[in-house]
């Protein structure tokens, strides 16, 4: 079946530190992969996505590369800011088998000045 | 901009009450979803709908029902609220396969407290 496993938090970093949040997946077909972000008190919003192997999604300084050989989609940012404090969710969808999305449990990030 | 709206941001109800959570999207999406979000458990799918009057159970449908009378509106119903249904409820929608966005769009969430 389809599932997503992501790094447990919480993660606390100093401003300008390097961020990695690990995400691995299991899928029966050819999924698209996503990172969503949830700021305090809000719903989820798409941060970036990749639809096929070796694609790199990027947005707001965040990047993730779709690695089929390691079934991974790790989120990285070179220099985090206080405003990046949020919960990050890795997700996959296999539109070929339905419209469901499968989410990881979320990783809470706090960036301190 | 795609907009998914939910009827309330915060709701407080008593045990045994019937609770309606409303979700409306303005993108003419066929597919709509209800999730609940709890600390340490991430998002869990309650119900989804791929067309008007159609519904499918998700992973945790017990204690919930849904209604989709119009394409843009998807309602989650707690027939008799219980304290273990205290949670954040998120609605989402997505277009058909081949849609340009290919992503789920989320509402702001309803934080429900059942006393």
Interface residues (C-beta under 8 A of the other chain):
Chain A: X32 X34 X36 X42 X43 X44 X45 X46 X49 X51 X89 X93 X95 X96 X99 X100 X101 X103 X104 X105 X106
Chain B: X4 X31 X33 X40 X41 X42 X43 X45 X48 X50 X58 X90 X92 X94 X97 X102 X103 X104 X105 X106 X107 X108 X109
